[in-house]
């Protein structure tokens, strides 16, 4: 039996997914549609740096808000604000109310 995932580990996994995606779409070897669109923009190095910062900020905002929403601290789209129960395949709850929001804030906006 595997050890249950913690709120901190879940937030870290989401952060690492964001970092991986940003690296992938900025790679000259990437075959993703987003990477191709970026290449077609033919940006100067300063423009590319600005785009990278914009994408990082947008994804940070979106993913942290999604995690806050799952914890009940924000709305997700048009759904009413509510806490969601996230469980692993063994039925173990990921976190108690407030833990995922705190972990997401620490990882995405804190000094983690």
Order of alpha helices (4+ residues) and beta strands (2+ residues): alpha-alpha-alpha-alpha
